[in-house]
Amino acid sequence: MSRNDVTLSGVVTELEPLRYTPAGIPLLTFRLTHQSRQVEASQERSVSLDLPVMVLGDLAREMAGLTPESNVAVRGFLARRSLKSLSVVLHATAYKLEME
Amino acid sequence: MSRNDVTLSGVVTELEPLRYTPAGIPLLTFRLTHQSRQVEASQERSVSLDLPVMVLGDLAREMAGLTPESNVAVRGFLARRSLKSLSVVLHATAYKLEME
């Protein structure tokens, strides 16, 4: 079975106002700024990352109320930004507010 | 707690020969070509994605024996390709061969 599951926590930055697709579906975009320590080949390392996030539908409406700089954990899947693009976007399908 | 968990399945492409870091740690790189259908805002959509993967240590040695075009599910974390880069790499910490 094909898997594409991501859970990424971080700080909400560049939170744009809610907008709508041409089909009238709510659309929200922001960036998730992540920092953590990860273990790789038995060695701990620091990881930092800044990923664009896209949210559609009712979840977009809900997340539009987030305070910028909120700490959240986003669950979703990765996709190309556009057909011609090599860069990736995290499509959020669920989220949770995190304690700092 | 900070989360950075990815499980992505796909086809192994551009599998490079095993090499070693300056510190002598085995290093393997390839690309994972992913296709799936995902549900977003109650609508099914097709997703395709091609992500660079990096593997270090014993796992790199093990995965170096993969047949190109193998179907695998890779588990790991996302990180920036380099300090100055905005593009992301999936660091594999585990994998599983998948049936086609």
N, CA and C atoms of all chains as a GROMACS GRO file, in nm:
protein
  600
    1MET      N    1   0.084  -0.121   0.000
    1MET     CA    2   0.000   0.000   0.000
    1MET      C    3   0.087   0.125   0.000
    2SER      N    4   0.046   0.224  -0.073
    2SER     CA    5   0.125   0.345  -0.088
    2SER      C    6   0.114   0.434   0.035
    3ARG      N    7   0.231   0.471   0.090
    3ARG     CA    8   0.233   0.550   0.213
    3ARG      C    9   0.288   0.690   0.186
    4ASN      N   10   0.226   0.787   0.247
    4ASN     CA   11   0.274   0.924   0.239
    4ASN      C   12   0.219   0.995   0.363
    5ASP      N   13   0.285   0.970   0.475
    5ASP     CA   14   0.239   1.018   0.605
    5ASP      C   15   0.345   1.103   0.669
    6VAL      N   16   0.310   1.223   0.705
    6VAL     CA   17   0.405   1.314   0.768
    6VAL      C   18   0.343   1.371   0.895
    7THR      N   19   0.419   1.374   1.002
    7THR     CA   20   0.384   1.454   1.120
    7THR      C   21   0.501   1.546   1.149
    8LEU      N   22   0.474   1.675   1.144
    8LEU     CA   23   0.582   1.773   1.162
    8LEU      C   24   0.533   1.880   1.259
    9SER      N   25   0.612   1.905   1.362
    9SER     CA   26   0.575   2.011   1.455
    9SER      C   27   0.664   2.132   1.432
   10GLY      N   28   0.614   2.248   1.473
   10GLY     CA   29   0.692   2.369   1.455
   10GLY      C   30   0.610   2.492   1.483
   11VAL      N   31   0.667   2.605   1.445
   11VAL     CA   32   0.604   2.735   1.469
   11VAL      C   33   0.539   2.782   1.339
   12VAL      N   34   0.416   2.831   1.350
   12VAL     CA   35   0.343   2.883   1.233
   12VAL      C   36   0.397   3.021   1.196
   13THR      N   37   0.451   3.033   1.076
   13THR     CA   38   0.500   3.163   1.028
   13THR      C   39   0.435   3.194   0.894
   14GLU      N   40   0.440   3.320   0.856
   14GLU     CA   41   0.385   3.365   0.727
   14GLU      C   42   0.243   3.313   0.703
   15LEU      N   43   0.162   3.325   0.808
   15LEU     CA   44   0.022   3.282   0.799
   15LEU      C   45  -0.055   3.382   0.713
   16GLU      N   46  -0.103   3.336   0.598
   16GLU     CA   47  -0.175   3.424   0.505
   16GLU      C   48  -0.324   3.426   0.539
   17PRO      N   49  -0.393   3.532   0.502
   17PRO     CA   50  -0.539   3.533   0.524
   17PRO      C   51  -0.605   3.419   0.445
   18LEU      N   52  -0.716   3.371   0.498
   18LEU     CA   53  -0.793   3.266   0.431
   18LEU      C   54  -0.836   3.315   0.293
   19ARG      N   55  -0.818   3.231   0.192
   19ARG     CA   56  -0.873   3.266   0.062
   19ARG      C   57  -0.950   3.148   0.006
   20TYR      N   58  -0.997   3.160  -0.118
   20TYR     CA   59  -1.083   3.056  -0.175
   20TYR      C   60  -1.032   3.014  -0.312
   21THR      N   61  -1.040   2.886  -0.340
   21THR     CA   62  -1.004   2.838  -0.474
   21THR      C   63  -1.112   2.881  -0.572
   22PRO      N   64  -1.082   2.873  -0.703
   22PRO     CA   65  -1.186   2.907  -0.803
   22PRO      C   66  -1.314   2.825  -0.783
   23ALA      N   67  -1.300   2.704  -0.724
   23ALA     CA   68  -1.418   2.622  -0.698
   23ALA      C   69  -1.487   2.658  -0.566
   24GLY      N   70  -1.434   2.760  -0.496
   24GLY     CA   71  -1.498   2.806  -0.374
   24GLY      C   72  -1.457   2.731  -0.248
   25ILE      N   73  -1.348   2.655  -0.255
   25ILE     CA   74  -1.301   2.580  -0.137
   25ILE      C   75  -1.204   2.667  -0.057
   26PRO      N   76  -1.224   2.676   0.076
   26PRO     CA   77  -1.133   2.755   0.159
   26PRO      C   78  -0.989   2.703   0.148
   27LEU      N   79  -0.896   2.796   0.140
   27LEU     CA   80  -0.754   2.761   0.120
   27LEU      C   81  -0.669   2.848   0.211
   28LEU      N   82  -0.584   2.783   0.288
   28LEU     CA   83  -0.496   2.855   0.380
   28LEU      C   84  -0.352   2.810   0.356
   29THR      N   85  -0.260   2.905   0.357
   29THR     CA   86  -0.118   2.868   0.346
   29THR      C   87  -0.038   2.937   0.457
   30PHE      N   88   0.062   2.866   0.501
   30PHE     CA   89   0.159   2.923   0.596
   30PHE      C   90   0.288   2.844   0.584
   31ARG      N   91   0.388   2.883   0.662
   31ARG     CA   92   0.511   2.804   0.669
   31ARG      C   93   0.524   2.748   0.809
   32LEU      N   94   0.582   2.629   0.818
   32LEU     CA   95   0.604   2.565   0.947
   32LEU      C   96   0.755   2.562   0.969
   33THR      N   97   0.798   2.630   1.074
   33THR     CA   98   0.941   2.638   1.105
   33THR      C   99   0.972   2.538   1.216
   34HIS      N  100   1.049   2.439   1.177
   34HIS     CA  101   1.072   2.324   1.263
   34HIS      C  102   1.217   2.320   1.313
   35GLN      N  103   1.234   2.285   1.440
   35GLN     CA  104   1.367   2.256   1.494
   35GLN      C  105   1.357   2.138   1.587
   36SER      N  106   1.448   2.047   1.575
   36SER     CA  107   1.447   1.930   1.664
   36SER      C  108   1.584   1.866   1.667
   37ARG      N  109   1.598   1.766   1.751
   37ARG     CA  110   1.716   1.682   1.748
   37ARG      C  111   1.673   1.543   1.706
   38GLN      N  112   1.746   1.487   1.611
   38GLN     CA  113   1.711   1.356   1.557
   38GLN      C  114   1.832   1.263   1.570
   39VAL      N  115   1.804   1.135   1.579
   39VAL     CA  116   1.913   1.037   1.586
   39VAL      C  117   1.927   0.969   1.450
   40GLU      N  118   2.049   0.970   1.399
   40GLU     CA  119   2.078   0.911   1.268
   40GLU      C  120   2.212   0.838   1.278
   41ALA      N  121   2.214   0.711   1.243
   41ALA     CA  122   2.334   0.630   1.254
   41ALA      C  123   2.396   0.643   1.395
   42SER      N  124   2.308   0.633   1.496
   42SER     CA  125   2.346   0.635   1.638
   42SER      C  126   2.401   0.770   1.684
   43GLN      N  127   2.393   0.872   1.601
   43GLN     CA  128   2.443   1.003   1.641
   43GLN      C  129   2.329   1.103   1.645
   44GLU      N  130   2.326   1.183   1.752
   44GLU     CA  131   2.223   1.286   1.761
   44GLU      C  132   2.266   1.406   1.678
   45ARG      N  133   2.171   1.463   1.608
   45ARG     CA  134   2.203   1.582   1.528
   45ARG      C  135   2.088   1.681   1.537
   46SER      N  136   2.120   1.804   1.509
   46SER     CA  137   2.021   1.908   1.511
   46SER      C  138   1.961   1.922   1.370
   47VAL      N  139   1.829   1.938   1.364
   47VAL     CA  140   1.760   1.951   1.236
   47VAL      C  141   1.679   2.080   1.237
   48SER      N  142   1.692   2.158   1.132
   48SER     CA  143   1.602   2.272   1.119
   48SER      C  144   1.552   2.277   0.976
   49LEU      N  145   1.431   2.326   0.962
   49LEU     CA  146   1.358   2.307   0.838
   49LEU      C  147   1.244   2.407   0.835
   50ASP      N  148   1.212   2.450   0.717
   50ASP     CA  149   1.106   2.549   0.700
   50ASP      C  150   1.024   2.504   0.580
   51LEU      N  151   0.904   2.453   0.605
   51LEU     CA  152   0.828   2.388   0.497
   51LEU      C  153   0.698   2.463   0.471
   52PRO      N  154   0.665   2.489   0.343
   52PRO     CA  155   0.535   2.548   0.314
   52PRO      C  156   0.423   2.448   0.343
   53VAL      N  157   0.314   2.498   0.400
   53VAL     CA  158   0.198   2.414   0.434
   53VAL      C  159   0.076   2.469   0.363
   54MET      N  160  -0.007   2.380   0.311
   54MET     CA  161  -0.132   2.416   0.243
   54MET      C  162  -0.246   2.342   0.311
   55VAL      N  163  -0.356   2.411   0.333
   55VAL     CA  164  -0.472   2.349   0.398
   55VAL      C  165  -0.596   2.383   0.318
   56LEU      N  166  -0.680   2.284   0.293
   56LEU     CA  167  -0.802   2.306   0.215
   56LEU      C  168  -0.925   2.268   0.298
   57GLY      N  169  -1.038   2.334   0.267
   57GLY     CA  170  -1.166   2.292   0.324
   57GLY      C  171  -1.189   2.346   0.464
   58ASP      N  172  -1.270   2.270   0.540
   58ASP     CA  173  -1.307   2.315   0.675
   58ASP      C  174  -1.185   2.335   0.764
   59LEU      N  175  -1.084   2.251   0.745
   59LEU     CA  176  -0.963   2.263   0.827
   59LEU      C  177  -0.893   2.396   0.802
   60ALA      N  178  -0.899   2.445   0.678
   60ALA     CA  179  -0.840   2.574   0.645
   60ALA      C  180  -0.909   2.685   0.723
   61ARG      N  181  -1.041   2.678   0.726
   61ARG     CA  182  -1.121   2.777   0.800
   61ARG      C  183  -1.082   2.776   0.948
   62GLU      N  184  -1.069   2.654   1.001
   62GLU     CA  185  -1.036   2.638   1.143
   62GLU      C  186  -0.896   2.691   1.174
   63MET      N  187  -0.800   2.656   1.089
   63MET     CA  188  -0.661   2.694   1.115
   63MET      C  189  -0.636   2.842   1.086
   64ALA      N  190  -0.726   2.905   1.011
   64ALA     CA  191  -0.712   3.049   0.984
   64ALA      C  192  -0.719   3.130   1.112
   65GLY      N  193  -0.779   3.070   1.216
   65GLY     CA  194  -0.789   3.137   1.346
   65GLY      C  195  -0.665   3.121   1.433
   66LEU      N  196  -0.566   3.052   1.385
   66LEU     CA  197  -0.443   3.033   1.463
   66LEU      C  198  -0.372   3.166   1.486
   67THR      N  199  -0.311   3.179   1.601
   67THR     CA  200  -0.226   3.295   1.626
   67THR      C  201  -0.092   3.270   1.557
   68PRO      N  202  -0.041   3.371   1.481
   68PRO     CA  203   0.092   3.353   1.424
   68PRO      C  204   0.191   3.322   1.537
   69GLU      N  205   0.288   3.243   1.507
   69GLU     CA  206   0.389   3.197   1.605
   69GLU      C  207   0.335   3.089   1.698
   70SER      N  208   0.214   3.038   1.671
   70SER     CA  209   0.164   2.922   1.746
   70SER      C  210   0.255   2.803   1.725
   71ASN      N  211   0.266   2.719   1.827
   71ASN     CA  212   0.332   2.589   1.813
   71ASN      C  213   0.227   2.485   1.779
   72VAL      N  214   0.245   2.419   1.666
   72VAL     CA  215   0.149   2.317   1.624
   72VAL      C  216   0.222   2.191   1.576
   73ALA      N  217   0.150   2.080   1.578
   73ALA     CA  218   0.197   1.959   1.510
   73ALA      C  219   0.099   1.936   1.396
   74VAL      N  220   0.150   1.929   1.276
   74VAL     CA  221   0.067   1.914   1.157
   74VAL      C  222   0.082   1.772   1.105
   75ARG      N  223  -0.029   1.708   1.074
   75ARG     CA  224  -0.024   1.578   1.009
   75ARG      C  225  -0.076   1.594   0.866
   76GLY      N  226  -0.016   1.523   0.773
   76GLY     CA  227  -0.062   1.533   0.636
   76GLY      C  228   0.024   1.454   0.541
   77PHE      N  229   0.027   1.499   0.416
   77PHE     CA  230   0.106   1.430   0.314
   77PHE      C  231   0.185   1.532   0.233
   78LEU      N  232   0.292   1.483   0.171
   78LEU     CA  233   0.376   1.569   0.087
   78LEU      C  234   0.330   1.562  -0.057
   79ALA      N  235   0.339   1.675  -0.126
   79ALA     CA  236   0.310   1.678  -0.270
   79ALA      C  237   0.397   1.784  -0.334
   80ARG      N  238   0.411   1.775  -0.464
   80ARG     CA  239   0.482   1.881  -0.534
   80ARG      C  240   0.402   2.009  -0.527
   81ARG      N  241   0.475   2.118  -0.523
   81ARG     CA  242   0.410   2.250  -0.517
   81ARG      C  243   0.322   2.273  -0.640
   82SER      N  244   0.373   2.234  -0.755
   82SER     CA  245   0.294   2.242  -0.878
   82SER      C  246   0.346   2.133  -0.971
   83LEU      N  247   0.278   2.113  -1.082
   83LEU     CA  248   0.318   2.007  -1.174
   83LEU      C  249   0.462   2.020  -1.219
   84LYS      N  250   0.507   2.145  -1.238
   84LYS     CA  251   0.640   2.168  -1.294
   84LYS      C  252   0.746   2.188  -1.186
   85SER      N  253   0.701   2.192  -1.059
   85SER     CA  254   0.794   2.228  -0.952
   85SER      C  255   0.859   2.106  -0.890
   86LEU      N  256   0.982   2.123  -0.843
   86LEU     CA  257   1.049   2.017  -0.769
   86LEU      C  258   1.033   2.038  -0.618
   87SER      N  259   0.988   2.157  -0.576
   87SER     CA  260   0.979   2.180  -0.433
   87SER      C  261   0.851   2.119  -0.376
   88VAL      N  262   0.854   2.089  -0.248
   88VAL     CA  263   0.744   2.015  -0.187
   88VAL      C  264   0.664   2.102  -0.090
   89VAL      N  265   0.540   2.065  -0.076
   89VAL     CA  266   0.447   2.130   0.016
   89VAL      C  267   0.388   2.023   0.105
   90LEU      N  268   0.370   2.057   0.232
   90LEU     CA  269   0.299   1.967   0.322
   90LEU      C  270   0.151   2.002   0.319
   91HIS      N  271   0.068   1.907   0.275
   91HIS     CA  272  -0.076   1.926   0.277
   91HIS      C  273  -0.128   1.879   0.412
   92ALA      N  274  -0.180   1.971   0.492
   92ALA     CA  275  -0.226   1.935   0.626
   92ALA      C  276  -0.365   1.872   0.619
   93THR      N  277  -0.382   1.761   0.690
   93THR     CA  278  -0.515   1.699   0.700
   93THR      C  279  -0.561   1.696   0.846
   94ALA      N  280  -0.472   1.730   0.938
   94ALA     CA  281  -0.507   1.739   1.080
   94ALA      C  282  -0.400   1.821   1.150
   95TYR      N  283  -0.433   1.877   1.265
   95TYR     CA  284  -0.330   1.947   1.342
   95TYR      C  285  -0.366   1.947   1.488
   96LYS      N  286  -0.268   1.980   1.568
   96LYS     CA  287  -0.287   1.984   1.713
   96LYS      C  288  -0.203   2.100   1.766
   97LEU      N  289  -0.262   2.179   1.854
   97LEU     CA  290  -0.184   2.284   1.922
   97LEU      C  291  -0.090   2.218   2.020
   98GLU      N  292   0.032   2.265   2.025
   98GLU     CA  293   0.130   2.206   2.116
   98GLU      C  294   0.167   2.306   2.225
   99MET      N  295   0.208   2.255   2.339
   99MET     CA  296   0.264   2.341   2.443
   99MET      C  297   0.404   2.379   2.398
  100GLU      N  298   0.449   2.498   2.438
  100GLU     CA  299   0.586   2.538   2.401
  100GLU      C  300   0.689   2.456   2.476
  101MET      N  301   0.642   1.784   2.256
  101MET     CA  302   0.760   1.719   2.201
  101MET      C  303   0.769   1.744   2.051
  102SER      N  304   0.888   1.765   2.003
  102SER     CA  305   0.907   1.798   1.863
  102SER      C  306   0.895   1.674   1.775
  103ARG      N  307   0.810   1.686   1.672
  103ARG     CA  308   0.784   1.571   1.584
  103ARG      C  309   0.837   1.598   1.444
  104ASN      N  310   0.897   1.498   1.388
  104ASN     CA  311   0.944   1.505   1.249
  104ASN      C  312   0.950   1.362   1.200
  105ASP      N  313   0.833   1.308   1.166
  105ASP     CA  314   0.820   1.167   1.128
  105ASP      C  315   0.760   1.156   0.990
  106VAL      N  316   0.829   1.086   0.903
  106VAL     CA  317   0.782   1.068   0.767
  106VAL      C  318   0.784   0.920   0.731
  107THR      N  319   0.677   0.872   0.669
  107THR     CA  320   0.681   0.742   0.603
  107THR      C  321   0.637   0.764   0.460
  108LEU      N  322   0.727   0.732   0.367
  108LEU     CA  323   0.699   0.756   0.226
  108LEU      C  324   0.736   0.632   0.147
  109SER      N  325   0.643   0.582   0.067
  109SER     CA  326   0.674   0.467  -0.017
  109SER      C  327   0.692   0.512  -0.161
  110GLY      N  328   0.766   0.431  -0.236
  110GLY     CA  329   0.788   0.466  -0.376
  110GLY      C  330   0.892   0.377  -0.438
  111VAL      N  331   0.936   0.419  -0.556
  111VAL     CA  332   1.032   0.343  -0.634
  111VAL      C  333   1.170   0.407  -0.617
  112VAL      N  334   1.271   0.323  -0.594
  112VAL     CA  335   1.408   0.372  -0.577
  112VAL      C  336   1.467   0.406  -0.714
  113THR      N  337   1.502   0.533  -0.733
  113THR     CA  338   1.566   0.575  -0.858
  113THR      C  339   1.697   0.647  -0.827
  114GLU      N  340   1.780   0.660  -0.928
  114GLU     CA  341   1.910   0.729  -0.913
  114GLU      C  342   1.987   0.681  -0.790
  115LEU      N  343   1.992   0.549  -0.774
  115LEU     CA  344   2.066   0.489  -0.662
  115LEU      C  345   2.215   0.501  -0.689
  116GLU      N  346   2.284   0.578  -0.606
  116GLU     CA  347   2.427   0.602  -0.625
  116GLU      C  348   2.507   0.493  -0.553
  117PRO      N  349   2.631   0.468  -0.597
  117PRO     CA  350   2.714   0.372  -0.524
  117PRO      C  351   2.739   0.421  -0.380
  118LEU      N  352   2.757   0.326  -0.289
  118LEU     CA  353   2.788   0.360  -0.149
  118LEU      C  354   2.916   0.442  -0.145
  119ARG      N  355   2.915   0.550  -0.067
  119ARG     CA  356   3.039   0.621  -0.045
  119ARG      C  357   3.055   0.648   0.104
  120TYR      N  358   3.158   0.724   0.140
  120TYR     CA  359   3.189   0.744   0.282
  120TYR      C  360   3.207   0.892   0.312
  121THR      N  361   3.159   0.933   0.427
  121THR     CA  362   3.182   1.072   0.469
  121THR      C  363   3.329   1.087   0.508
  122PRO      N  364   3.377   1.213   0.521
  122PRO     CA  365   3.514   1.234   0.565
  122PRO      C  366   3.544   1.164   0.698
  123ALA      N  367   3.440   1.144   0.781
  123ALA     CA  368   3.458   1.074   0.909
  123ALA      C  369   3.452   0.922   0.893
  124GLY      N  370   3.434   0.876   0.768
  124GLY     CA  371   3.436   0.731   0.744
  124GLY      C  372   3.302   0.662   0.763
  125ILE      N  373   3.193   0.741   0.768
  125ILE     CA  374   3.059   0.682   0.786
  125ILE      C  375   2.998   0.652   0.648
  126PRO      N  376   2.946   0.530   0.628
  126PRO     CA  377   2.884   0.495   0.500
  126PRO      C  378   2.768   0.590   0.468
  127LEU      N  379   2.760   0.630   0.342
  127LEU     CA  380   2.659   0.728   0.299
  127LEU      C  381   2.600   0.682   0.166
  128LEU      N  382   2.468   0.678   0.161
  128LEU     CA  383   2.400   0.636   0.038
  128LEU      C  384   2.295   0.740   0.003
  129THR      N  385   2.285   0.771  -0.125
  129THR     CA  386   2.179   0.862  -0.168
  129THR      C  387   2.103   0.802  -0.286
  130PHE      N  388   1.976   0.830  -0.289
  130PHE     CA  389   1.893   0.794  -0.405
  130PHE      C  390   1.772   0.886  -0.407
  131ARG      N  391   1.687   0.868  -0.505
  131ARG     CA  392   1.560   0.942  -0.506
  131ARG      C  393   1.446   0.843  -0.491
  132LEU      N  394   1.341   0.888  -0.426
  132LEU     CA  395   1.222   0.806  -0.406
  132LEU      C  396   1.110   0.868  -0.489
  133THR      N  397   1.062   0.792  -0.586
  133THR     CA  398   0.956   0.841  -0.674
  133THR      C  399   0.824   0.784  -0.626
  134HIS      N  400   0.741   0.874  -0.579
  134HIS     CA  401   0.618   0.836  -0.510
  134HIS      C  402   0.495   0.872  -0.592
  135GLN      N  403   0.398   0.782  -0.593
  135GLN     CA  404   0.266   0.814  -0.651
  135GLN      C  405   0.159   0.753  -0.564
  136SER      N  406   0.058   0.828  -0.535
  136SER     CA  407  -0.051   0.773  -0.454
  136SER      C  408  -0.178   0.856  -0.475
  137ARG      N  409  -0.283   0.811  -0.413
  137ARG     CA  410  -0.404   0.891  -0.407
  137ARG      C  411  -0.429   0.928  -0.260
  138GLN      N  412  -0.454   1.054  -0.236
  138GLN     CA  413  -0.474   1.104  -0.101
  138GLN      C  414  -0.608   1.175  -0.092
  139VAL      N  415  -0.663   1.176   0.027
  139VAL     CA  416  -0.790   1.245   0.048
  139VAL      C  417  -0.763   1.377   0.120
  140GLU      N  418  -0.815   1.484   0.062
  140GLU     CA  419  -0.796   1.618   0.118
  140GLU      C  420  -0.927   1.693   0.104
  141ALA      N  421  -0.976   1.745   0.216
  141ALA     CA  422  -1.104   1.816   0.216
  141ALA      C  423  -1.212   1.731   0.149
  142SER      N  424  -1.216   1.600   0.188
  142SER     CA  425  -1.316   1.502   0.141
  142SER      C  426  -1.305   1.470  -0.008
  143GLN      N  427  -1.200   1.519  -0.075
  143GLN     CA  428  -1.184   1.489  -0.217
  143GLN      C  429  -1.058   1.406  -0.240
  144GLU      N  430  -1.072   1.301  -0.321
  144GLU     CA  431  -0.956   1.221  -0.353
  144GLU      C  432  -0.875   1.292  -0.461
  145ARG      N  433  -0.744   1.290  -0.446
  145ARG     CA  434  -0.659   1.352  -0.547
  145ARG      C  435  -0.536   1.265  -0.569
  146SER      N  436  -0.476   1.284  -0.685
  146SER     CA  437  -0.355   1.210  -0.718
  146SER      C  438  -0.234   1.292  -0.673
  147VAL      N  439  -0.137   1.224  -0.614
  147VAL     CA  440  -0.016   1.291  -0.567
  147VAL      C  441   0.105   1.224  -0.629
  148SER      N  442   0.194   1.303  -0.686
  148SER     CA  443   0.322   1.247  -0.728
  148SER      C  444   0.433   1.338  -0.681
  149LEU      N  445   0.547   1.277  -0.654
  149LEU     CA  446   0.651   1.344  -0.578
  149LEU      C  447   0.780   1.267  -0.599
  150ASP      N  448   0.889   1.339  -0.598
  150ASP     CA  449   1.018   1.279  -0.620
  150ASP      C  450   1.113   1.342  -0.519
  151LEU      N  451   1.150   1.268  -0.416
  151LEU     CA  452   1.223   1.328  -0.304
  151LEU      C  453   1.363   1.267  -0.292
  152PRO      N  454   1.467   1.350  -0.273
  152PRO     CA  455   1.599   1.294  -0.248
  152PRO      C  456   1.603   1.228  -0.109
  153VAL      N  457   1.670   1.114  -0.103
  153VAL     CA  458   1.682   1.040   0.023
  153VAL      C  459   1.830   1.024   0.056
  154MET      N  460   1.865   1.038   0.183
  154MET     CA  461   2.001   1.021   0.230
  154MET      C  462   2.000   0.917   0.342
  155VAL      N  463   2.096   0.826   0.339
  155VAL     CA  464   2.105   0.722   0.442
  155VAL      C  465   2.248   0.716   0.494
  156LEU      N  466   2.265   0.711   0.625
  156LEU     CA  467   2.398   0.706   0.686
  156LEU      C  468   2.414   0.578   0.768
  157GLY      N  469   2.538   0.532   0.781
  157GLY     CA  470   2.570   0.424   0.874
  157GLY      C  471   2.538   0.286   0.819
  158ASP      N  472   2.510   0.193   0.912
  158ASP     CA  473   2.486   0.054   0.873
  158ASP      C  474   2.369   0.042   0.776
  159LEU      N  475   2.268   0.127   0.794
  159LEU     CA  476   2.151   0.121   0.706
  159LEU      C  477   2.191   0.156   0.562
  160ALA      N  478   2.288   0.246   0.546
  160ALA     CA  479   2.335   0.282   0.412
  160ALA      C  480   2.397   0.160   0.345
  161ARG      N  481   2.477   0.088   0.421
  161ARG     CA  482   2.541  -0.033   0.368
  161ARG      C  483   2.435  -0.134   0.323
  162GLU      N  484   2.334  -0.150   0.409
  162GLU     CA  485   2.228  -0.247   0.381
  162GLU      C  486   2.148  -0.206   0.256
  163MET      N  487   2.113  -0.078   0.249
  163MET     CA  488   2.028  -0.032   0.138
  163MET      C  489   2.107  -0.020   0.007
  164ALA      N  490   2.239  -0.018   0.016
  164ALA     CA  491   2.321  -0.014  -0.106
  164ALA      C  492   2.299  -0.139  -0.191
  165GLY      N  493   2.251  -0.246  -0.127
  165GLY     CA  494   2.224  -0.370  -0.199
  165GLY      C  495   2.089  -0.374  -0.267
  166LEU      N  496   2.011  -0.267  -0.255
  166LEU     CA  497   1.879  -0.263  -0.318
  166LEU      C  498   1.891  -0.268  -0.470
  167THR      N  499   1.798  -0.334  -0.532
  167THR     CA  500   1.790  -0.330  -0.678
  167THR      C  501   1.726  -0.197  -0.719
  168PRO      N  502   1.788  -0.124  -0.814
  168PRO     CA  503   1.721  -0.003  -0.862
  168PRO      C  504   1.579  -0.039  -0.909
  169GLU      N  505   1.489   0.053  -0.891
  169GLU     CA  506   1.346   0.034  -0.923
  169GLU      C  507   1.274  -0.053  -0.820
  170SER      N  508   1.341  -0.086  -0.710
  170SER     CA  509   1.271  -0.156  -0.600
  170SER      C  510   1.160  -0.068  -0.545
  171ASN      N  511   1.055  -0.133  -0.498
  171ASN     CA  512   0.950  -0.062  -0.425
  171ASN      C  513   0.980  -0.070  -0.275
  172VAL      N  514   0.995   0.045  -0.212
  172VAL     CA  515   1.026   0.046  -0.070
  172VAL      C  516   0.936   0.147   0.002
  173ALA      N  517   0.922   0.126   0.133
  173ALA     CA  518   0.864   0.229   0.220
  173ALA      C  519   0.978   0.274   0.310
  174VAL      N  520   1.004   0.403   0.308
  174VAL     CA  521   1.114   0.460   0.386
  174VAL      C  522   1.056   0.537   0.503
  175ARG      N  523   1.113   0.514   0.621
  175ARG     CA  524   1.074   0.594   0.737
  175ARG      C  525   1.192   0.682   0.776
  176GLY      N  526   1.166   0.804   0.818
  176GLY     CA  527   1.276   0.889   0.858
  176GLY      C  528   1.229   1.028   0.894
  177PHE      N  529   1.317   1.125   0.875
  177PHE     CA  530   1.284   1.264   0.908
  177PHE      C  531   1.329   1.356   0.795
  178LEU      N  532   1.266   1.472   0.787
  178LEU     CA  533   1.300   1.571   0.685
  178LEU      C  534   1.406   1.667   0.740
  179ALA      N  535   1.497   1.708   0.654
  179ALA     CA  536   1.594   1.811   0.691
  179ALA      C  537   1.628   1.892   0.568
  180ARG      N  538   1.685   2.008   0.590
  180ARG     CA  539   1.732   2.086   0.476
  180ARG      C  540   1.849   2.014   0.412
  181ARG      N  541   1.858   2.029   0.281
  181ARG     CA  542   1.967   1.966   0.206
  181ARG      C  543   2.103   2.018   0.256
  182SER      N  544   2.111   2.148   0.281
  182SER     CA  545   2.232   2.207   0.338
  182SER      C  546   2.190   2.330   0.416
  183LEU      N  547   2.282   2.389   0.488
  183LEU     CA  548   2.249   2.506   0.571
  183LEU      C  549   2.185   2.617   0.490
  184LYS      N  550   2.234   2.634   0.366
  184LYS     CA  551   2.187   2.747   0.285
  184LYS      C  552   2.072   2.711   0.193
  185SER      N  553   2.035   2.582   0.192
  185SER     CA  554   1.938   2.536   0.095
  185SER      C  555   1.796   2.541   0.150
  186LEU      N  556   1.700   2.565   0.061
  186LEU     CA  557   1.560   2.558   0.101
  186LEU      C  558   1.500   2.422   0.066
  187SER      N  559   1.572   2.342  -0.014
  187SER     CA  560   1.514   2.215  -0.054
  187SER      C  561   1.535   2.110   0.054
  188VAL      N  562   1.448   2.012   0.056
  188VAL     CA  563   1.446   1.914   0.165
  188VAL      C  564   1.492   1.776   0.120
  189VAL      N  565   1.548   1.705   0.215
  189VAL     CA  566   1.594   1.568   0.195
  189VAL      C  567   1.527   1.482   0.301
  190LEU      N  568   1.488   1.362   0.261
  190LEU     CA  569   1.437   1.265   0.357
  190LEU      C  570   1.555   1.182   0.409
  191HIS      N  571   1.583   1.191   0.538
  191HIS     CA  572   1.687   1.108   0.600
  191HIS      C  573   1.622   0.978   0.644
  192ALA      N  574   1.663   0.868   0.582
  192ALA     CA  575   1.602   0.738   0.613
  192ALA      C  576   1.662   0.682   0.741
  193THR      N  577   1.577   0.635   0.831
  193THR     CA  578   1.625   0.567   0.952
  193THR      C  579   1.576   0.421   0.955
  194ALA      N  580   1.488   0.386   0.863
  194ALA     CA  581   1.439   0.248   0.852
  194ALA      C  582   1.374   0.234   0.715
  195TYR      N  583   1.365   0.111   0.667
  195TYR     CA  584   1.294   0.090   0.541
  195TYR      C  585   1.238  -0.051   0.537
  196LYS      N  586   1.150  -0.071   0.442
  196LYS     CA  587   1.085  -0.200   0.424
  196LYS      C  588   1.064  -0.220   0.275
  197LEU      N  589   1.098  -0.340   0.226
  197LEU     CA  590   1.066  -0.372   0.086
  197LEU      C  591   0.916  -0.391   0.073
  198GLU      N  592   0.858  -0.339  -0.032
  198GLU     CA  593   0.714  -0.352  -0.053
  198GLU      C  594   0.686  -0.439  -0.173
  199MET      N  595   0.571  -0.504  -0.172
  199MET     CA  596   0.525  -0.576  -0.290
  199MET      C  597   0.478  -0.471  -0.390
  200GLU      N  598   0.489  -0.503  -0.517
  200GLU     CA  599   0.442  -0.406  -0.617
  200GLU      C  600   0.292  -0.397  -0.620
   0.00000   0.00000   0.00000
